[in-house]
């Protein structure tokens, strides 16, 4: 039985996954579309961009199945909900909606996800970071 599971485990390592990495920085990238203060930009890149952009900084375990499948699914779901790499392609109405959603998600401690910050502790927002991000997004949400 153990031999069977070992063969299956080795076999699934051969199933490829797509990697969410691109060297292209789109004109519609959030940071190109809206002037973002450096401190906010750093917070977003550290705590949001792995799941909400076209360029994920993968952890060491991304090459091990089934973890890689989980990561790929999670990233695709995150980008479907909000993609900072294509933010400028959203309609004005959708942009405002996304900005309001970011504020609410951070305020309610729903983002970054607890399952993500559990493994990636440096992505968890402290109270000052939350305050800064919420204040900045609140300030700009009506100007887009």
N, C-alpha and C positions, 0 to 999 in steps of 0.2 A: 504494500500500500504506500509506504513512504517513497519507494522507488517511482511509483506512478506519479505522485505529487511532484517529485523532483523533476521528472521528465516534462510534466505540464508546465512547471515554473520556468524551466530552461526554454521550453518551446515558446511560451508567450513573450519571452524577451526578444524574439525575432520579429514580432509584430510592430511595425513602425508607427510612430505618432507624428503629427505635425508640430513643428515648433513655432511659437509666436514670437519670431524675431525678424526685425527688418532694419536695415541700415538707412532706409529712406525716411526722411522727415517731411511729412506732408505739409503743404501750405495751410491746410485746415487743422493742423495740430493745435491743440488748445493754447500752448505757449506761444505759438506764432499768431494766433487769431486774437488773443487777448493778452495784454501786457500783464504779466504775472510777477509780483514781487519775488525776489530770490528766495526768501524764507518760505513762502507759500509753495513755490515751485519745488523746492527741496522736499517739503512734506508730501506733496502729491506724488513726486517721483518715488519716494521711499515707501509710502504707504498705500498708494492707489494704482500706480502704473503697471505693476506686474499682472493685474487682472483686468485693468481698464485701459489698455493701450495696445498698440501693435508691436510692442517690444518688451517681452518678459525677461527678467533676470532670473534664470532657472536655478533652483537649488540642486545640490549634488544628487539627490534621489530621483531626479526627473528621468533618469535613464533606466530605472527599474520599474518593470511592470508588476502589478497593476497601478502603481503610484502615478506613472506617466499618463495613463488613461484618465485617472481622476483629475490630474492637473489640467489636461487638455479640455476636458468637459467643463471644469470650473472656470477656466480662462475664457472659453467660448461663451459661457453664460454671462460672465462679467462684461465682456465686450458687447454682447447683445444689449445689455442694460445701459451701458455707458462706455463709450470709447473716446478717450481724450485725443487719440490720433486722428479722429475724423469729426471732431466737435464742430468745426466750421461748416461741415456739410449738413448739419441739422438745421431745420427751419428755426426761425427766431422763437417761435412758440415752444418748440421742443427744447431749445437751448435754455430758455427761462425755466421750463419745467425741470430739466436736469439739474440746474443750479439750485433750485428750491429743494429738490430731492437730496442733493449732496448735503445741504445744510441740515435737513431733517435727519438723514441717516447718521451723520456725525453727532448731532445733538443727542440722538436716541441711542448712541453707542452700538449702532447696527453695522457701521463700517469704520475701519476695516473689520472683516468678519473675525469673530473670536477663534474659529478654527484655523484661520490664517495667522493671527497674532500669537496663538499658542506655540506654533512652530517657529515663527519669524518674530521674535519678541521685539526687535528693533523697529517694527512697523507700527506698533501700538502707539496711538496718539496720547500724549499727556494732556493735562487740563489746559495748559497754556497754548499748546499747538491746536487743540480743538477750538479754543476761544479765538485764536488768530485766524484760523481757516473759516470758521463760521462768520466772523465779522467781515472778512474780506469778501466772501461769496455773497453775503447779504448786501454789501456795498455795491457790488457790480451787477447783481442779478437783474436790476431794472434798466441797466444801460446797454444790455446786449440786444 
